[in-house]
Amino acid sequence: MRQHLLFLLAFLTFFTSLSQDAPTQFTLEEAIQYALVNNYSAINASRGMEDAEKQKWETIATGLPQIDGNVSYQDQIKQPISLIPGDFLPGGEPGTFVPIIFGPPRSTTATATLRQQIFDGSYIVGLQATKAFLSYSKNNKEKTDQEVRKSVVESFGNVLLAQESTAILNRNIAAVEKNLFETQKLYENGLGEEENVEQLQITLANLKNALNSNERLETITLQMLNVVMGLPLDHPTKLTQSLDELVYQETQPDLIDQEFNLEKNTDYKLVLNLNEQRYFEWKLARSKALPTLNAFINYGYTGFGDPITVIGTDAQDFTSSILGFDLNIPIFSSLKRSASTQRAKIALEQAKTQLEETEQMLKLQHDRAKSDYILSIESYKTSKENLSLAERIEKKNEIKYSEGIASSFDLRQAQSQLYTAQGEYLNAMIDVINKKTALENILNPYETTEQ
C-alpha cells in the first residue's frame, strides 16, 4: 500500500512539474508561437508530415529487393496409404493391389526467396508522385498553422474584450451607484422624485446583470484560449497586452498596399496539389497498359526426420534453388483500362477548372478582405470619436441632473447612449484585429520557406 502511495505521489509531482514548466504570461505573438508547437491540430499536422516521409520511403522500398523466408514442419500422425497393382512388385499377383506408404512421416522445409522488380510503370509513377505528396503535407501543415494563428488571435482578442468590458462595467456601476446614492438622499429629504430613484435602480440592475454575465464569459474565453494554445483548462494564463496596445499593433495600413501573390496563398497551393494528384492518377491509369517484369531467385532445404536432429546427422536432406522471371503483358480488358484512363482524364480536367475558379475567388477574397480591413480601421476611428462625444454628453447630463436641470429620463438616455458607444468601440477594436488576420491569411506573409 505504501509503495502505491509513493508511486501516486511521484506521478502527481511529475505532471505538476510539467504544468509548471508552461509559461503563464503571454503577448499575442508569444501565444501564437506557443500554440504553433502545442496546439492539438498543429501537433497532428506535424505528425502528418512525418507520416508523409515514411510513406515516401514505403513507396521507394517497393522497387528495392525483397527477401522472404518460410519454414514449415509436418508430422503425419497417421500417414495416408496408397494402393499399387500387385504385379508391380516381385512375386505379386496380377489383379491384386498392395497397400503402401510413400515418404517418411516427418519433414522440415525451409525456403528463402529474393524478389526484384525490374519494370513496373505504376512504380515509376508512384516515385514521381511522392514529391507532390510531400508538398501537399507541407502545405496542409501551413494551412493548419494559419487556422491555429487565426484561432489564437480571435481567442486572445475575446479574452481582452471580456476583461475590458468587465472594467468598463465596473466603472459604470460605480458612477450609477454614486448617482443613485445622491438621488436617494434627495428623495428622502423631499427634494427629488421617486421616479428618479427607480430609473437609476433599473439602470444599476441591468449593469450588474451584464457584469455577472461578462465575468462568466471572461472565464470561458480564457479557457478557450488555453485549449487553443494546448494548455490545460485551468492553466493560470495572463495576457500582458491591453486591448488598446493590441489594436495599435494590428493597425498596419501598409498591409493594404502589399501585392497579392497567388502562388504564396495556401489555398491556391493546395488546389495546385490537387491538380498534381489528378495528373499522377491519370498517368497511373495509363501505366496499367504497360507490361511488368519481375525476377526472383530462391534457395530451399528439405529434411526428413525429427526437425531437432535432422540437421547435421545422417538423415536424408536435400537442397534446391530456382531462378525465374515473371512477365505480365496486359492484352485485353474489355475496355476496362480505357474507361479508367478516361475517368482519370475527366478528373484532371475538373481539377484544372477548379484551379481557374480558385484563382478568381482568391482575387475576389483579397479585394474583399482589404476592403473589410480598411472599413474596420475607419470604423474604429469613428467609434473612438463617438465614444468621446458620448462620454462628454453623459457627463454634461450628469451635471445637469445633479443641478436639477435635466430629468432622470434624460440622464438614463445619455447613459444608454454611452453604453452603446462603449460596446461599439470595443467591437470595432476586435474587428480591426480579426480583419487584419483575415487579410494576412490571404496574403500569407508567414509562408513556410522550408522545402
C-alpha positions as CSV (number, residue, x, y, z in Angstrom):
1,M,0.0,0.0,0.0
2,R,2.8,2.4,0.9
3,Q,4.5,1.7,-2.4
4,H,1.3,2.5,-4.3
5,L,1.0,5.9,-2.4
6,L,4.7,6.7,-3.2
7,F,4.1,5.9,-6.9
8,L,1.0,8.1,-7.0
9,L,2.8,10.9,-5.3
10,A,5.7,10.7,-7.8
11,F,3.2,10.6,-10.7
12,L,1.3,13.7,-9.5
13,T,4.6,15.5,-8.8
14,F,5.8,14.7,-12.3
15,F,2.7,16.1,-14.1
16,T,2.5,19.1,-11.7
17,S,6.1,20.0,-12.7
18,L,5.1,19.7,-16.4
19,S,2.2,22.1,-15.9
20,Q,4.5,24.5,-14.0
21,D,7.0,24.4,-16.8
22,A,4.5,26.0,-19.2
23,P,4.7,29.8,-19.3
24,T,1.8,31.8,-17.7
25,Q,2.3,35.2,-19.3
26,F,1.8,35.8,-23.0
27,T,1.8,38.6,-25.5
28,L,-0.2,37.8,-28.7
29,E,2.8,36.8,-30.6
30,E,4.1,34.6,-27.8
31,A,0.7,32.9,-27.6
32,I,0.8,32.3,-31.3
33,Q,4.3,30.8,-31.2
34,Y,3.4,28.6,-28.3
35,A,0.2,27.4,-30.0
36,L,2.0,26.6,-33.2
37,V,4.0,24.0,-31.3
38,N,1.5,22.8,-28.7
39,N,-1.9,23.1,-30.3
40,Y,-3.5,19.7,-30.8
41,S,-4.2,20.2,-34.5
42,A,-0.7,21.6,-35.1
43,I,0.8,18.5,-33.4
44,N,-1.2,16.2,-35.6
45,A,-0.3,18.2,-38.7
46,S,3.4,17.8,-37.8
47,R,2.8,14.1,-37.4
48,G,1.2,14.1,-40.9
49,M,4.4,15.4,-42.3
50,E,6.4,12.7,-40.6
51,D,3.9,10.2,-42.0
52,A,4.4,11.5,-45.5
53,E,8.2,11.0,-45.2
54,K,7.6,7.4,-44.1
55,Q,5.1,6.9,-46.9
56,K,7.7,8.2,-49.4
57,W,10.2,5.6,-48.2
58,E,7.4,2.9,-48.3
59,T,6.9,3.7,-52.0
60,I,10.6,3.7,-52.8
61,A,11.1,0.4,-51.0
62,T,8.6,-1.5,-53.1
63,G,11.0,-1.3,-56.0
64,L,14.0,-2.5,-54.0
65,P,15.0,-6.1,-53.3
66,Q,12.6,-8.0,-51.1
67,I,13.6,-11.2,-49.2
68,D,11.0,-13.6,-47.7
69,G,11.7,-16.6,-45.6
70,N,9.4,-19.6,-45.0
71,V,9.9,-22.6,-42.6
72,S,7.4,-25.4,-42.3
73,Y,7.3,-28.7,-40.4
74,Q,5.0,-31.6,-41.0
75,D,4.4,-34.6,-38.8
76,Q,2.0,-37.1,-40.4
77,I,0.4,-38.7,-37.3
78,K,-1.3,-41.2,-39.5
79,Q,0.2,-41.4,-42.9
80,P,-2.0,-41.9,-45.9
81,I,-1.9,-45.3,-47.6
82,S,-1.9,-45.8,-51.4
83,L,-2.7,-48.9,-53.3
84,I,-0.5,-50.1,-56.2
85,P,-1.1,-53.0,-58.6
86,G,0.3,-56.3,-57.2
87,D,2.2,-57.1,-60.4
88,F,4.3,-54.0,-59.9
89,L,6.2,-55.9,-57.1
90,P,8.3,-59.0,-57.4
91,G,6.1,-62.0,-56.8
92,G,2.9,-60.0,-56.9
93,E,-0.2,-61.5,-58.4
94,P,-1.9,-59.6,-61.3
95,G,-5.3,-58.2,-60.4
96,T,-4.5,-57.6,-56.8
97,F,-3.5,-54.3,-55.0
98,V,-0.8,-53.9,-52.4
99,P,-1.1,-51.1,-49.7
100,I,2.0,-48.9,-49.5
101,I,3.1,-45.7,-47.7
102,F,5.1,-43.1,-49.6
103,G,7.6,-40.9,-47.8
104,P,8.8,-40.5,-44.2
105,P,6.3,-39.4,-41.6
106,R,8.2,-36.2,-40.7
107,S,9.7,-33.5,-42.8
108,T,11.1,-30.0,-42.4
109,T,11.2,-27.4,-45.2
110,A,13.0,-24.0,-45.2
111,T,12.9,-21.6,-48.2
112,A,14.4,-18.1,-48.8
113,T,13.3,-16.1,-51.8
114,L,14.8,-12.9,-53.2
115,R,12.5,-10.8,-55.5
116,Q,13.4,-7.8,-57.5
117,Q,11.1,-5.6,-59.5
118,I,12.7,-4.9,-62.9
119,F,10.0,-2.8,-64.6
120,D,6.6,-1.6,-63.4
121,G,5.0,1.6,-64.8
122,S,2.9,2.2,-61.7
123,Y,6.1,2.2,-59.6
124,I,7.7,4.9,-61.7
125,V,4.5,7.0,-61.4
126,G,4.5,6.4,-57.6
127,L,8.1,7.7,-57.3
128,Q,7.1,10.8,-59.3
129,A,4.1,11.3,-57.1
130,T,6.0,11.2,-53.8
131,K,7.3,14.8,-54.2
132,A,3.7,16.0,-54.8
133,F,2.5,14.2,-51.7
134,L,5.3,15.7,-49.6
135,S,4.4,19.1,-51.0
136,Y,0.7,18.5,-50.0
137,S,1.7,17.5,-46.5
138,K,3.8,20.7,-46.1
139,N,1.0,22.9,-47.4
140,N,-1.5,21.2,-45.2
141,K,0.7,21.9,-42.2
142,E,0.9,25.5,-43.4
143,K,-2.9,25.7,-43.6
144,T,-3.3,24.2,-40.2
145,D,-0.8,26.8,-38.8
146,Q,-2.9,29.5,-40.4
147,E,-6.0,28.3,-38.7
148,V,-4.2,28.0,-35.4
149,R,-2.9,31.5,-35.7
150,K,-6.4,32.8,-36.5
151,S,-7.9,30.9,-33.6
152,V,-5.3,32.3,-31.2
153,V,-5.9,35.9,-32.4
154,E,-9.6,35.5,-32.0
155,S,-9.4,33.9,-28.6
156,F,-6.8,36.3,-27.4
157,G,-8.9,39.2,-28.5
158,N,-12.1,37.8,-26.9
159,V,-10.3,37.5,-23.5
160,L,-9.1,41.1,-23.7
161,L,-12.6,42.2,-24.8
162,A,-14.2,40.4,-21.8
163,Q,-11.6,41.9,-19.5
164,E,-12.1,45.4,-20.9
165,S,-15.9,45.0,-20.8
166,T,-15.7,44.0,-17.1
167,A,-13.5,47.0,-16.3
168,I,-16.0,49.4,-18.1
169,L,-19.0,47.8,-16.4
170,N,-17.4,48.3,-13.0
171,R,-16.8,51.9,-13.8
172,N,-20.3,52.4,-15.0
173,I,-21.7,50.7,-11.9
174,A,-19.6,52.9,-9.6
175,A,-20.9,56.0,-11.4
176,V,-24.5,54.9,-11.3
177,E,-24.3,53.8,-7.6
178,K,-23.0,57.3,-6.8
179,N,-25.9,58.9,-8.7
180,L,-28.3,56.6,-7.0
181,F,-27.0,57.3,-3.5
182,E,-27.3,61.1,-4.1
183,T,-30.7,60.8,-5.7
184,Q,-31.9,58.5,-2.8
185,K,-30.8,61.1,-0.2
186,L,-32.6,63.9,-2.2
187,Y,-35.7,61.8,-2.3
188,E,-35.6,61.0,1.4
189,N,-35.3,64.7,2.1
190,G,-38.2,65.6,-0.2
191,L,-36.1,67.3,-2.8
192,G,-36.5,64.6,-5.6
193,E,-39.0,62.3,-7.2
194,E,-39.3,58.6,-6.6
195,E,-39.2,58.0,-10.4
196,N,-35.7,59.3,-10.5
197,V,-34.6,56.7,-7.9
198,E,-36.4,53.9,-9.8
199,Q,-34.8,54.9,-13.1
200,L,-31.4,54.6,-11.6
201,Q,-32.3,51.4,-9.9
202,I,-33.3,49.9,-13.3
203,T,-30.0,51.0,-14.8
204,L,-28.0,49.7,-11.9
205,A,-29.7,46.3,-12.0
206,N,-29.1,45.9,-15.8
207,L,-25.5,46.8,-15.4
208,K,-25.0,44.3,-12.6
209,N,-26.6,41.5,-14.6
210,A,-24.3,42.4,-17.5
211,L,-21.3,42.3,-15.2
212,N,-22.2,38.9,-13.8
213,S,-22.6,37.5,-17.3
214,N,-19.4,39.1,-18.5
215,E,-17.4,37.7,-15.6
216,R,-18.6,34.2,-16.5
217,L,-17.7,35.0,-20.2
218,E,-14.2,36.1,-19.1
219,T,-13.6,32.7,-17.6
220,I,-14.9,30.8,-20.6
221,T,-12.9,32.9,-23.1
222,L,-9.7,32.3,-21.1
223,Q,-10.4,28.6,-21.0
224,M,-10.9,28.7,-24.8
225,L,-7.6,30.4,-25.3
226,N,-5.9,27.7,-23.1
227,V,-7.4,25.0,-25.3
228,V,-6.3,26.6,-28.5
229,M,-2.8,27.0,-27.1
230,G,-2.7,23.4,-26.0
231,L,-2.8,24.2,-22.3
232,P,-4.9,22.7,-19.5
233,L,-8.3,24.4,-19.0
234,D,-7.3,25.7,-15.5
235,H,-3.9,27.0,-16.5
236,P,-3.2,30.4,-14.9
237,T,-2.8,32.3,-18.2
238,K,-2.3,36.0,-18.1
239,L,-2.2,38.4,-21.0
240,T,0.5,41.1,-20.9
241,Q,-1.1,43.3,-23.6
242,S,-4.1,45.5,-23.3
243,L,-6.7,45.8,-26.0
244,D,-5.5,49.3,-26.9
245,E,-1.9,48.1,-27.3
246,L,-3.1,45.2,-29.5
247,V,-5.2,47.4,-31.7
248,Y,-2.3,49.8,-32.2
249,Q,-0.1,46.8,-33.1
250,E,-2.6,45.3,-35.5
251,T,-3.3,48.6,-37.3
252,Q,-0.9,48.3,-40.2
253,P,-2.1,50.4,-43.2
254,D,0.9,49.3,-45.3
255,L,-0.6,45.8,-45.3
256,I,-3.3,47.1,-47.6
257,D,-0.8,48.1,-50.3
258,Q,1.0,44.7,-50.1
259,E,1.0,43.0,-53.5
260,F,-1.2,39.9,-53.7
261,N,0.9,36.9,-54.9
262,L,-1.4,34.0,-55.8
263,E,1.4,31.4,-55.5
264,K,2.0,32.3,-51.8
265,N,-1.6,31.7,-50.9
266,T,-2.1,28.4,-49.1
267,D,-5.5,27.6,-50.6
268,Y,-4.1,28.1,-54.1
269,K,-1.1,25.8,-53.3
270,L,-3.5,23.1,-52.0
271,V,-5.5,23.3,-55.2
272,L,-2.3,23.0,-57.2
273,N,-1.5,19.9,-55.2
274,L,-4.9,18.5,-56.2
275,N,-4.0,19.1,-59.8
276,E,-0.7,17.3,-59.4
277,Q,-2.5,14.4,-57.7
278,R,-5.1,14.1,-60.5
279,Y,-2.3,14.3,-63.1
280,F,-0.4,11.4,-61.5
281,E,-3.6,9.4,-61.1
282,W,-4.1,9.8,-64.9
283,K,-0.5,8.7,-65.5
284,L,-1.1,5.7,-63.2
285,A,-4.2,4.7,-65.1
286,R,-2.2,4.8,-68.4
287,S,0.6,2.8,-66.9
288,K,-1.7,-0.1,-66.3
289,A,-1.5,-0.9,-70.0
290,L,2.3,-1.4,-69.8
291,P,3.9,-4.9,-69.1
292,T,5.5,-5.6,-65.8
293,L,8.7,-7.6,-65.3
294,N,9.9,-9.1,-62.0
295,A,12.8,-11.5,-61.2
296,F,13.2,-14.0,-58.3
297,I,15.6,-16.5,-57.0
298,N,15.1,-18.8,-54.1
299,Y,17.0,-21.4,-52.1
300,G,15.3,-24.2,-50.3
301,Y,16.2,-27.0,-47.9
302,T,14.1,-30.1,-47.2
303,G,15.0,-32.6,-44.5
304,F,13.2,-35.8,-43.5
305,G,13.1,-36.9,-39.9
306,D,13.0,-35.2,-36.5
307,P,13.5,-31.4,-37.0
308,I,15.8,-31.2,-33.9
309,T,18.2,-34.0,-35.0
310,V,17.8,-34.0,-38.8
311,I,20.4,-31.2,-39.5
312,G,24.0,-32.5,-39.3
313,T,23.0,-36.2,-39.0
314,D,22.9,-39.0,-41.5
315,A,19.2,-38.3,-42.1
316,Q,18.3,-37.6,-45.7
317,D,18.1,-33.9,-46.7
318,F,18.1,-32.1,-50.0
319,T,18.6,-28.5,-51.3
320,S,17.1,-26.8,-54.2
321,S,17.3,-23.4,-56.0
322,I,15.2,-21.7,-58.7
323,L,15.9,-18.6,-60.8
324,G,12.9,-17.2,-62.6
325,F,11.3,-14.2,-64.3
326,D,7.6,-13.1,-64.3
327,L,6.5,-11.1,-67.3
328,N,2.9,-9.9,-67.3
329,I,1.5,-8.4,-70.5
330,P,-1.9,-6.8,-70.4
331,I,-3.7,-7.8,-73.7
332,F,-7.4,-7.3,-73.4
333,S,-9.6,-6.0,-70.5
334,S,-12.9,-5.4,-72.4
335,L,-12.1,-1.6,-72.4
336,K,-11.9,-1.5,-68.6
337,R,-8.4,0.1,-68.6
338,S,-9.6,2.6,-71.3
339,A,-12.6,3.6,-69.2
340,S,-10.4,4.0,-66.1
341,T,-7.9,6.2,-68.0
342,Q,-10.8,8.4,-69.4
343,R,-12.2,8.8,-65.9
344,A,-8.8,9.9,-64.6
345,K,-8.6,12.4,-67.5
346,I,-12.0,13.8,-66.7
347,A,-11.0,14.2,-63.0
348,L,-7.8,16.0,-64.2
349,E,-9.9,18.4,-66.3
350,Q,-12.2,19.1,-63.3
351,A,-9.2,19.9,-61.2
352,K,-7.9,22.4,-63.8
353,T,-11.3,24.1,-63.8
354,Q,-11.3,24.2,-60.0
355,L,-7.9,25.8,-60.2
356,E,-9.2,28.6,-62.5
357,E,-12.2,29.1,-60.2
358,T,-9.9,29.3,-57.2
359,E,-7.8,31.9,-58.8
360,Q,-10.8,34.2,-59.4
361,M,-12.3,33.5,-56.0
362,L,-9.0,34.3,-54.2
363,K,-8.6,37.6,-56.0
364,L,-12.1,38.5,-55.0
365,Q,-11.5,37.4,-51.4
366,H,-8.3,39.5,-51.3
367,D,-10.2,42.6,-52.5
368,R,-13.0,42.0,-50.0
369,A,-10.5,41.3,-47.1
370,K,-8.6,44.5,-48.0
371,S,-11.9,46.5,-48.1
372,D,-13.1,45.0,-44.8
373,Y,-9.8,45.8,-43.1
374,I,-9.9,49.4,-44.4
375,L,-13.5,49.7,-43.1
376,S,-12.6,48.2,-39.7
377,I,-9.9,50.8,-39.2
378,E,-12.2,53.7,-40.3
379,S,-15.0,52.3,-38.0
380,Y,-12.6,52.1,-35.1
381,K,-11.6,55.7,-35.5
382,T,-15.2,56.8,-35.8
383,S,-16.3,54.7,-32.8
384,K,-13.5,56.2,-30.8
385,E,-14.6,59.7,-31.6
386,N,-18.3,58.7,-30.9
387,L,-17.3,57.3,-27.5
388,S,-15.5,60.6,-26.6
389,L,-18.7,62.5,-27.6
390,A,-20.9,60.1,-25.7
391,E,-18.8,60.5,-22.6
392,R,-19.0,64.3,-22.7
393,I,-22.7,64.2,-23.3
394,E,-23.2,61.8,-20.4
395,K,-21.0,64.0,-18.2
396,K,-23.0,67.1,-19.1
397,N,-26.3,65.4,-18.4
398,E,-25.0,64.1,-15.1
399,I,-24.1,67.6,-14.0
400,K,-27.4,68.9,-15.2
401,Y,-29.2,66.2,-13.4
402,S,-27.4,66.9,-10.1
403,E,-28.3,70.6,-10.5
404,G,-31.9,69.7,-11.2
405,I,-31.9,71.0,-14.8
406,A,-32.2,67.5,-16.5
407,S,-34.6,64.8,-15.7
408,S,-33.7,61.2,-14.8
409,F,-35.1,60.2,-18.2
410,D,-32.5,62.5,-19.9
411,L,-29.7,61.1,-17.8
412,R,-30.7,57.5,-18.5
413,Q,-30.9,58.2,-22.2
414,A,-27.4,59.7,-22.1
415,Q,-26.2,56.7,-20.1
416,S,-27.7,54.3,-22.6
417,Q,-26.1,56.2,-25.4
418,L,-22.7,56.0,-23.6
419,Y,-23.1,52.2,-23.0
420,T,-23.9,51.7,-26.7
421,A,-20.9,53.7,-27.7
422,Q,-18.7,51.7,-25.4
423,G,-19.9,48.4,-26.9
424,E,-19.4,49.7,-30.4
425,Y,-15.9,50.9,-29.6
426,L,-14.9,47.5,-28.1
427,N,-16.4,45.6,-31.1
428,A,-14.6,47.9,-33.5
429,M,-11.3,47.2,-31.8
430,I,-11.8,43.5,-32.1
431,D,-12.9,43.9,-35.7
432,V,-9.6,45.6,-36.6
433,I,-7.7,42.6,-35.1
434,N,-9.8,39.9,-36.8
435,K,-9.9,41.6,-40.2
436,K,-6.2,42.1,-40.2
437,T,-5.8,38.4,-39.5
438,A,-8.2,37.5,-42.4
439,L,-6.2,39.7,-44.8
440,E,-2.9,38.1,-43.6
441,N,-4.3,34.6,-44.2
442,I,-4.8,35.5,-47.9
443,L,-1.5,37.3,-48.3
444,N,0.3,34.6,-46.3
445,P,3.3,36.7,-45.1
446,Y,4.2,33.8,-42.8
447,E,4.7,31.4,-45.8
448,T,6.9,28.4,-44.9
449,T,10.2,28.5,-46.7
450,E,11.4,25.0,-45.9
451,Q,11.4,22.6,-48.7
